[in-house]
Amino acid sequence: MKKALFILGIATITLLFGCKAGQAKGGEATDSTDTEITNDTLVTEALFFESDEKQFAVDIYIDMPQGESELAKAITKFAYADIDTMTGERMSGNPDKVFVSQRNKAGKGQDMVNFFGKYNIEELKRCRVDMEDDDDRMYGYSYRLTKAKETHQFVIYTRSTYVNLGGAHGYSGEINFIFVKPTGKLIKEVFEKSKEEEMQSLLRKGIVDYIRESGWDVEEDNLMSVLMLGDSPIIPLPLNSPLIEGDSLRLSYQPYEIAPYAMGMPSFSVSIKDAEPFLTEDAKKILITK
């Protein structure tokens, strides 16, 4: 039962939402992706934890903002809340008072990351308690919150998670979060949900192209038969916010969100020009140049 709740929690939140602790490193913007360096570039400190305990691999990594700007404070607050939500019994919707008390005593920064790393090791051990003594399968959990992109208008953080409870394969997910400069406001919706039906041609074309490139034989007229949408007559927008890449938006679905696990994470690009009629006002402010 414990194991089932852990898996369910990971899947639900990813779609919706002797240990060795690493030492903090900082002083510079540490993202390894697309960043336009400006005077207001968000400086981050790499906080990480890795376990070397046999059978239980836990990896925690956060690009933690530094400084007292509105942007830094907003993303820092978000980061602490996010890892808290993605940890242990919190994922099964059953907050543990002992966990909450221990977390509050853990402090901030590297001490906080160490706490979550060790807590997740114990959580994996609890999931294994009903296994045979000679069970030598690997159990693992990874949580990474990294600064993926920064421009003079916004910062994108990406949360990547992975859990393996000794099964044939693990469960992974990737979610983007777009923060507006300089306030740190989180853009919760990039596309107008009410315009989902109007976007069907864009979504269909993108998904068909992805599936074909993956080696599957599919046409637009039989696309719905290979997806996992039940009786739905339309393809939903991804729960994940798109990644902004130059003059295009990269849309990405999570495993099992619309397709079988074997199809991976369907993803494709749509030009901002084609997407403009469907954008929310918040998204237009950072994407459309007047």
PyMOL commands that set and color helices and strands:
alter all, ss='L'
color gray80, all
select helices_A, chain A and resi 2-15+70-85+88-90+97-105+109-128+193-195+197-213+220-226+261-263+272-278+281-287
alter helices_A, ss='H'
color red, helices_A
select strands_A, chain A and resi 20-21+25-28+34-35+44-50+56-65+139-150+154-165+171-180+185-187+243-245+248-252+267-271
alter strands_A, ss='S'
color yellow, strands_A
deselect
rebuild
show_as cartoon
